[in-house]
Amino acid sequence: MKSLGLGILGSGKGSNCRAILERIRAGTLPAVARVVVSDVFDAPILGIAREFSVPHAYLPPGQFKTRLDLETETKLVEMLRDANVDLIVLAGFMRVLKTPMLEAFPRRIINIHPSLLPKFPGLEAWKQALTARETVTGCTVHYVDEKIDHGDIIAQRQVPVLRDDSAETLHARIQIAEHDLYPEAIAQLCAQRSS
Ligand code: GRF
């Protein structure tokens, strides 16, 4: 099986990035992490990249809060091309990607979202599930398109909502499911691309 070169983008704690890097290190995910990029200078995800000896970079995000400006997004495309990535893995990346990235990497950018999409796109999806009194929620790995938390679904995992769940306990259980689902979904893409 050909191993896929990954570019991982994140803004925060990086627990999904860690799960992916652990699976690569254990030899159960045929991929190579080529670069980790963050738009947050002191994001823990950059420390995780360092810990696993993966090249990493801080990308100063520019003037906007929820997206990158054109120049910065074009620079990100260059960085990922230079790193020779096959697949871009969003792992808690809090900026909406626009044309430069979407056109440079069509159907090569994936994201994980903490709900069973198409239900509950947007922020704090686990709280949305609690408010809606769902009995089951979960997480979704999907291709990224121009809409937020939207695009063809690659894999999903259900997580039951327990009667005494708080936002914190539910979120924690969804994250445990994410840490298994994301590497598995990437492994599935590796298998598809080398067949
Ligand atoms: C995950 O819960 C994911 O669903 C969402 O952002 C969170 C990132 O968490 N897109 P982490 O940084 O991987 O811990």
Residues whose N, C-alpha, C, O or C-beta is under 5 A from the ligand:
A	BS01	GRF	G12 K13 G14 S15 N16 C17 A91 G92 I112 H113 P114
